[in-house]
Amino acid sequence: MARIAGVNIPTQKRVEIALTYIHGIGRTKASEIAAKVGIPRERRVSQLTDDEVVRIREAIDRDYMVEGDLRRDVAMNIKRLMDLGCYRGLRHRKGLPVRGQRTSTNARTRKGKARPIAGRKKATK
């Protein structure tokens, strides 16, 4: 099992797909990396030589922000917004949708499980 950027990537998948298991690398960046290093698209991770794995690892370290650094950077950006007290920061603080979505219905992913309001009766027809 190859270990790149602190992540064990699956051995039976194609290199482009396996690289997407690393946080911060999607399909497009994975294709770019494979092309830069010179690995054919249909090559599986189990067929990679040690030299190719090292080249992939170096390309990712040199050109991309992934895993811990990326997570830390995103967390710092959110913390900065919250410290500023701007609208987006307040929405993060309250646990509400940040990008203008409606909240009267939906938004359950962000707001959490629906809680009943004390003393409120359900409307009947």
Helices and strands as residue ranges (DSSP letters): E 2-4, E 7-9, H 15-18, G 19-21, H 27-37, G 45-47, H 50-63, H 67-84, H 87-94, H 108-111
